[in-house]
Amino acid sequence: MLEAGLLTAFGVIWILSRMNLKRIAGYALGWDIFLTAGLAWLFIGTYAGMVTGMLAGLIISIFLTIVKKTAGAERMQLIRRDGEYVPRAHWKKV
């Protein structure tokens, strides 16, 4: 169970690291909920599968928290011009 959870978490972290981690860390709570629920659903059916999914979700959550604290985070912000929001967006450091 422990090995499967670690390997699953490292696989997801590998995929996330191919993207911009600062932008992912800006929405860490949403990613945590989505990935933990998705992994639990993926491994549903046995106790070992649920432990694997929950452990992988926990490791990913810890990883995203460390990235957010060390590297910083960015969130999307709409540009406001003359009191109106323009459909263009840019990334703002959090």
TITI-172936 format. One record per atom (N, C-alpha, C, CB): atom name; x, y, z. Coordinates in Angstrom, 1 decimal, m for minus. Glycine has a CB too. Layout:
// TITI-172936
ATOM  site      c1      c2      c3
ATOM    CA       X       Y       Z
...
END
This chain:
// TITI-172936
ATOM  site      c1      c2      c3
ATOM     N     0.8    m1.2     0.0
ATOM    CA     0.0     0.0     0.0
ATOM     C     0.9     1.3     0.0
ATOM    CB    m0.9     0.0     1.2
ATOM     N     1.9     1.3     0.9
ATOM    CA     2.7     2.4     1.0
ATOM     C     3.5     2.7    m0.3
ATOM    CB     3.7     2.3     2.2
ATOM     N     4.0     1.6    m0.9
ATOM    CA     4.8     1.8    m2.1
ATOM     C     3.9     2.3    m3.3
ATOM    CB     5.4     0.4    m2.5
ATOM     N     2.7     1.7    m3.3
ATOM    CA     1.8     2.1    m4.4
ATOM     C     1.4     3.6    m4.3
ATOM    CB     0.5     1.2    m4.4
ATOM     N     1.1     4.0    m3.0
ATOM    CA     0.8     5.4    m2.8
ATOM     C     1.9     6.3    m3.1
ATOM    CB     0.4     5.6    m1.3
ATOM     N     3.2     5.9    m2.8
ATOM    CA     4.3     6.8    m3.1
ATOM     C     4.5     6.8    m4.6
ATOM    CB     5.6     6.2    m2.5
ATOM     N     4.4     5.7    m5.3
ATOM    CA     4.6     5.7    m6.8
ATOM     C     3.5     6.5    m7.5
ATOM    CB     4.6     4.3    m7.3
ATOM     N     2.3     6.4    m7.0
ATOM    CA     1.2     7.1    m7.6
ATOM     C     1.4     8.6    m7.4
ATOM    CB    m0.1     6.7    m7.0
ATOM     N     1.8     9.0    m6.2
ATOM    CA     2.0    10.4    m5.9
ATOM     C     3.2    11.0    m6.8
ATOM    CB     2.3    10.7    m4.4
ATOM     N     4.3    10.2    m6.9
ATOM    CA     5.4    10.7    m7.6
ATOM     C     5.1    10.8    m9.1
ATOM    CB     6.6     9.7    m7.5
ATOM     N     4.2     9.9    m9.6
ATOM    CA     3.8    10.0   m11.0
ATOM     C     2.9    11.2   m11.2
ATOM    CB     2.9     8.7   m11.3
ATOM     N     2.0    11.5   m10.3
ATOM    CA     1.2    12.8   m10.5
ATOM     C     2.1    14.0   m10.4
ATOM    CB     0.1    12.8    m9.5
ATOM     N     3.0    14.0    m9.4
ATOM    CA     3.9    15.1    m9.2
ATOM     C     4.8    15.3   m10.5
ATOM    CB     4.8    14.9    m8.0
ATOM     N     5.2    14.2   m11.1
ATOM    CA     6.0    14.3   m12.3
ATOM     C     5.2    15.0   m13.4
ATOM    CB     6.4    12.9   m12.8
ATOM     N     3.9    14.6   m13.5
ATOM    CA     3.1    15.3   m14.5
ATOM     C     2.9    16.8   m14.2
ATOM    CB     1.7    14.5   m14.6
ATOM     N     2.6    17.1   m12.9
ATOM    CA     2.4    18.5   m12.5
ATOM     C     3.6    19.3   m12.7
ATOM    CB     1.9    18.5   m11.1
ATOM     N     4.8    18.7   m12.5
ATOM    CA     6.1    19.5   m12.7
ATOM     C     6.3    19.8   m14.1
ATOM    CB     7.2    18.7   m12.1
ATOM     N     5.7    19.2   m15.1
ATOM    CA     5.8    19.5   m16.5
ATOM     C     5.1    20.8   m16.8
ATOM    CB     5.4    18.4   m17.4
ATOM     N     4.2    21.2   m15.9
ATOM    CA     3.4    22.4   m16.1
ATOM     C     4.1    23.5   m15.3
ATOM    CB     1.9    22.2   m15.7
ATOM     N     3.5    24.7   m15.3
ATOM    CA     4.0    25.8   m14.5
ATOM     C     3.6    25.6   m13.0
ATOM    CB     3.6    27.2   m15.0
ATOM     N     4.5    25.3   m12.1
ATOM    CA     4.1    24.9   m10.8
ATOM     C     3.6    26.1   m10.0
ATOM    CB     5.3    24.3   m10.0
ATOM     N     4.1    27.3   m10.3
ATOM    CA     3.7    28.5    m9.6
ATOM     C     2.2    28.7    m9.8
ATOM    CB     4.5    29.7   m10.0
ATOM     N     1.8    28.5   m11.1
ATOM    CA     0.3    28.7   m11.4
ATOM     C    m0.5    27.6   m10.8
ATOM    CB     0.2    28.8   m12.9
ATOM     N     0.0    26.4   m10.7
ATOM    CA    m0.8    25.3   m10.1
ATOM     C    m0.9    25.5    m8.6
ATOM    CB    m0.1    24.0   m10.4
ATOM     N     0.2    26.0    m8.0
ATOM    CA     0.3    26.3    m6.6
ATOM     C    m0.7    27.4    m6.2
ATOM    CB     1.7    26.6    m6.1
ATOM     N    m1.0    28.3    m7.1
ATOM    CA    m1.9    29.4    m6.8
ATOM     C    m3.3    28.8    m6.6
ATOM    CB    m2.0    30.4    m7.9
ATOM     N    m3.6    27.7    m7.1
ATOM    CA    m5.0    27.1    m6.9
ATOM     C    m4.8    25.7    m6.3
ATOM    CB    m5.7    26.9    m8.3
ATOM     N    m3.9    25.7    m5.2
ATOM    CA    m3.6    24.4    m4.6
ATOM     C    m4.8    23.7    m3.9
ATOM    CB    m2.5    24.7    m3.5
ATOM     N    m5.7    24.5    m3.3
ATOM    CA    m6.8    23.8    m2.7
ATOM     C    m7.7    23.1    m3.7
ATOM    CB    m7.6    24.9    m2.0
ATOM     N    m8.0    23.7    m4.8
ATOM    CA    m8.7    23.0    m5.9
ATOM     C    m8.1    21.8    m6.4
ATOM    CB    m9.0    24.0    m7.0
ATOM     N    m6.8    21.9    m6.6
ATOM    CA    m6.0    20.7    m7.1
ATOM     C    m6.0    19.6    m6.1
ATOM    CB    m4.5    21.1    m7.5
ATOM     N    m5.8    20.0    m4.8
ATOM    CA    m5.8    19.0    m3.7
ATOM     C    m7.1    18.2    m3.7
ATOM    CB    m5.6    19.6    m2.3
ATOM     N    m8.2    18.9    m3.7
ATOM    CA    m9.6    18.3    m3.7
ATOM     C    m9.8    17.4    m4.9
ATOM    CB   m10.7    19.3    m3.5
ATOM     N    m9.5    18.0    m6.1
ATOM    CA    m9.7    17.2    m7.3
ATOM     C    m8.8    16.0    m7.4
ATOM    CB    m9.4    18.1    m8.5
ATOM     N    m7.5    16.1    m7.1
ATOM    CA    m6.6    14.9    m7.2
ATOM     C    m6.9    13.9    m6.1
ATOM    CB    m5.2    15.4    m7.1
ATOM     N    m7.2    14.3    m4.9
ATOM    CA    m7.5    13.3    m3.9
ATOM     C    m8.8    12.6    m4.1
ATOM    CB    m7.5    14.0    m2.5
ATOM     N    m9.8    13.3    m4.5
ATOM    CA   m11.1    12.7    m4.9
ATOM     C   m10.9    11.8    m6.1
ATOM    CB   m12.2    13.7    m5.1
ATOM     N   m10.2    12.2    m7.1
ATOM    CA   m10.0    11.5    m8.3
ATOM     C    m9.2    10.2    m8.1
ATOM    CB    m9.3    12.3    m9.3
ATOM     N    m8.2    10.3    m7.2
ATOM    CA    m7.4     9.1    m6.9
ATOM     C    m8.2     8.1    m6.1
ATOM    CB    m6.1     9.5    m6.2
ATOM     N    m9.0     8.6    m5.1
ATOM    CA    m9.8     7.7    m4.3
ATOM     C   m10.8     7.0    m5.2
ATOM    CB   m10.5     8.5    m3.2
ATOM     N   m11.4     7.7    m6.1
ATOM    CA   m12.4     7.1    m7.0
ATOM     C   m11.7     6.1    m8.0
ATOM    CB   m13.1     8.2    m7.9
ATOM     N   m10.5     6.4    m8.4
ATOM    CA    m9.7     5.5    m9.3
ATOM     C    m9.4     4.2    m8.6
ATOM    CB    m8.4     6.2    m9.7
ATOM     N    m9.1     4.3    m7.3
ATOM    CA    m8.7     3.0    m6.6
ATOM     C    m9.8     2.5    m5.7
ATOM    CB    m7.4     3.3    m5.8
ATOM     N   m11.0     2.9    m6.0
ATOM    CA   m12.1     2.4    m5.1
ATOM     C   m12.3     0.9    m5.3
ATOM    CB   m13.4     3.2    m5.5
ATOM     N   m12.8     0.3    m4.3
ATOM    CA   m13.1    m1.2    m4.4
ATOM     C   m12.4    m2.0    m3.3
ATOM    CB   m12.6    m1.7    m5.7
ATOM     N   m11.2    m1.6    m2.9
ATOM    CA   m10.6    m2.3    m1.8
ATOM     C   m10.0    m1.4    m0.8
ATOM    CB    m9.4    m3.2    m2.4
ATOM     N    m9.8    m1.9     0.4
ATOM    CA    m9.2    m1.0     1.5
ATOM     C    m7.8    m0.6     1.0
ATOM    CB    m9.1    m1.8     2.8
ATOM     N    m7.0    m1.4     0.5
ATOM    CA    m5.7    m1.1     0.0
ATOM     C    m5.7     0.0    m1.0
ATOM    CB    m4.9    m2.3    m0.5
ATOM     N    m6.7    m0.1    m1.9
ATOM    CA    m6.8     0.9    m3.0
ATOM     C    m7.2     2.3    m2.4
ATOM    CB    m7.9     0.5    m4.0
ATOM     N    m8.1     2.3    m1.5
ATOM    CA    m8.5     3.6    m0.9
ATOM     C    m7.3     4.2    m0.1
ATOM    CB    m9.7     3.4     0.0
ATOM     N    m6.6     3.4     0.6
ATOM    CA    m5.4     3.9     1.3
ATOM     C    m4.4     4.4     0.4
ATOM    CB    m4.7     2.8     2.2
ATOM     N    m4.2     3.7    m0.8
ATOM    CA    m3.3     4.2    m1.8
ATOM     C    m3.7     5.6    m2.3
ATOM    CB    m3.2     3.2    m2.9
ATOM     N    m5.0     5.7    m2.6
ATOM    CA    m5.5     7.0    m3.2
ATOM     C    m5.3     8.1    m2.2
ATOM    CB    m6.9     6.8    m3.6
ATOM     N    m5.7     7.8    m0.9
ATOM    CA    m5.6     8.9     0.1
ATOM     C    m4.2     9.3     0.4
ATOM    CB    m6.4     8.4     1.4
ATOM     N    m3.3     8.3     0.5
ATOM    CA    m1.9     8.6     0.7
ATOM     C    m1.3     9.4    m0.4
ATOM    CB    m1.1     7.3     0.9
ATOM     N    m1.6     9.0    m1.6
ATOM    CA    m1.1     9.8    m2.8
ATOM     C    m1.6    11.2    m2.7
ATOM    CB    m1.5     9.1    m4.1
ATOM     N    m2.9    11.4    m2.4
ATOM    CA    m3.4    12.7    m2.3
ATOM     C    m2.8    13.5    m1.2
ATOM    CB    m4.9    12.6    m2.0
ATOM     N    m2.5    12.9    m0.1
ATOM    CA    m1.8    13.6     1.0
ATOM     C    m0.4    14.0     0.6
ATOM    CB    m1.7    12.7     2.2
ATOM     N     0.4    13.2    m0.1
ATOM    CA     1.7    13.5    m0.5
ATOM     C     1.7    14.6    m1.5
ATOM    CB     2.4    12.3    m1.1
ATOM     N     0.7    14.6    m2.5
ATOM    CA     0.6    15.7    m3.5
ATOM     C     0.3    17.0    m2.8
ATOM    CB    m0.5    15.3    m4.5
ATOM     N    m0.6    16.9    m1.8
ATOM    CA    m1.0    18.1    m1.0
ATOM     C     0.2    18.7    m0.3
ATOM    CB    m2.1    17.8     0.0
ATOM     N     1.0    17.9     0.3
ATOM    CA     2.2    18.4     1.0
ATOM     C     3.2    19.0     0.0
ATOM    CB     2.9    17.2     1.7
ATOM     N     3.4    18.4    m1.2
ATOM    CA     4.2    18.9    m2.2
ATOM     C     3.8    20.2    m2.7
ATOM    CB     4.3    17.9    m3.4
ATOM     N     2.5    20.4    m3.0
ATOM    CA     2.0    21.7    m3.4
ATOM     C     2.1    22.8    m2.4
ATOM    CB     0.5    21.6    m3.9
ATOM     N     2.0    22.4    m1.1
ATOM    CA     2.2    23.4     0.0
ATOM     C     3.6    23.8     0.0
ATOM    CB     1.7    22.8     1.3
ATOM     N     4.5    22.9    m0.1
ATOM    CA     6.0    23.3    m0.1
ATOM     C     6.3    24.2    m1.3
ATOM    CB     6.9    22.0    m0.1
ATOM     N     5.8    23.8    m2.5
ATOM    CA     6.1    24.7    m3.6
ATOM     C     5.5    26.1    m3.4
ATOM    CB     5.4    24.0    m4.9
ATOM     N     4.3    26.2    m2.9
ATOM    CA     3.7    27.5    m2.6
ATOM     C     4.5    28.3    m1.6
ATOM    CB     2.2    27.3    m2.1
ATOM     N     5.0    27.7    m0.6
ATOM    CA     5.8    28.4     0.4
ATOM     C     7.2    28.8    m0.1
ATOM    CB     5.9    27.6     1.7
ATOM     N     7.8    28.0    m0.9
ATOM    CA     9.2    28.2    m1.3
ATOM     C     9.3    29.0    m2.6
ATOM    CB     9.9    26.9    m1.4
ATOM     N     8.5    28.6    m3.6
ATOM    CA     8.7    29.2    m4.9
ATOM     C     7.6    30.4    m5.2
ATOM    CB     8.5    28.2    m6.0
ATOM     N     6.6    30.4    m4.4
ATOM    CA     5.6    31.4    m4.6
ATOM     C     4.4    30.8    m5.4
ATOM    CB     6.1    32.7    m5.2
ATOM     N     3.4    31.7    m5.6
ATOM    CA     2.3    31.2    m6.4
ATOM     C     1.7    32.4    m7.2
ATOM    CB     1.2    30.7    m5.5
ATOM     N     1.1    32.0    m8.3
ATOM    CA     0.5    33.0    m9.2
ATOM     C    m1.0    32.7    m9.4
ATOM    CB     1.2    33.1   m10.5
ATOM     N    m1.8    33.7    m9.5
ATOM    CA    m3.3    33.5    m9.8
ATOM     C    m3.6    34.4   m10.9
ATOM    CB    m4.1    33.8    m8.5
ATOM     N    m4.6    33.9   m11.7
ATOM    CA    m5.1    34.7   m12.8
ATOM     C    m6.0    35.9   m12.3
ATOM    CB    m5.9    33.8   m13.8
ATOM     N    m5.7    37.1   m12.9
ATOM    CA    m6.5    38.2   m12.6
ATOM     C    m6.9    38.9   m13.8
ATOM    CB    m5.6    39.2   m11.7
ATOM     N    m8.2    39.3   m13.9
ATOM    CA    m8.7    40.0   m15.0
ATOM     C    m8.2    41.5   m15.0
ATOM    CB   m10.3    40.0   m15.0
ATOM     N    m8.0    42.0   m16.2
ATOM    CA    m7.5    43.4   m16.3
ATOM     C    m8.7    44.3   m16.2
ATOM    CB    m6.7    43.6   m17.6
ATOM     N    m8.6    45.4   m15.4
ATOM    CA    m9.7    46.3   m15.3
ATOM     C    m9.3    47.6   m15.9
ATOM    CB   m10.1    46.6   m13.8
ATOM     N   m10.1    48.1   m16.8
ATOM    CA    m9.8    49.3   m17.5
ATOM     C   m11.1    50.2   m17.6
ATOM    CB    m9.3    49.1   m19.0
ATOM     N   m11.0    51.4   m17.1
ATOM    CA   m12.1    52.4   m17.1
ATOM     C   m13.4    51.8   m16.4
ATOM    CB   m12.4    52.8   m18.5
ATOM     N   m13.2    51.1   m15.3
ATOM    CA   m14.3    50.6   m14.6
ATOM     C   m14.9    49.3   m15.2
ATOM    CB   m15.4    51.6   m14.5
ATOM     N   m14.4    48.8   m16.3
ATOM    CA   m14.9    47.6   m16.9
ATOM     C   m13.8    46.5   m16.9
ATOM    CB   m15.4    47.9   m18.3
ATOM     N   m14.2    45.3   m16.8
ATOM    CA   m13.3    44.2   m16.9
ATOM     C   m13.1    43.8   m18.4
ATOM    CB   m13.8    43.0   m16.1
ATOM     N   m11.9    43.8   m18.8
ATOM    CA   m11.5    43.4   m20.1
ATOM     C   m11.3    41.9   m20.1
ATOM    CB   m10.2    44.2   m20.6
ATOM     N   m11.7    41.2   m21.2
ATOM    CA   m11.6    39.7   m21.2
ATOM     C   m10.1    39.2   m21.2
ATOM    CB   m12.2    39.2   m22.4
ATOM     N    m9.1    40.1   m21.3
ATOM    CA    m7.8    39.6   m21.2
ATOM     C    m7.4    39.4   m19.7
ATOM    CB    m6.8    40.7   m21.8
ATOM     N    m6.5    38.5   m19.5
ATOM    CA    m6.1    38.2   m18.1
ATOM     C    m4.6    38.1   m18.0
ATOM    CB    m6.7    36.9   m17.6
ATOM     N    m4.1    38.4   m16.9
ATOM    CA    m2.6    38.2   m16.6
ATOM     C    m2.5    37.5   m15.3
ATOM    CB    m1.9    39.6   m16.7
ATOM     N    m1.3    37.0   m15.1
ATOM    CA    m1.0    36.2   m13.8
ATOM     C    m0.3    37.2   m12.8
ATOM    CB     0.0    35.0   m14.1
ATOM     N    m0.9    37.2   m11.6
ATOM    CA    m0.4    38.0   m10.5
ATOM     C     0.1    37.2    m9.4
ATOM    CB    m1.6    38.9   m10.0
ATOM     N     1.3    37.6    m8.9
ATOM    CA     1.9    36.9    m7.7
ATOM     C     1.0    37.0    m6.5
ATOM    CB     3.3    37.3    m7.4
ATOM     N     0.9    35.9    m5.8
ATOM    CA     0.1    35.9    m4.6
ATOM     C     1.0    36.0    m3.4
ATOM    CB    m0.8    34.6    m4.5
END
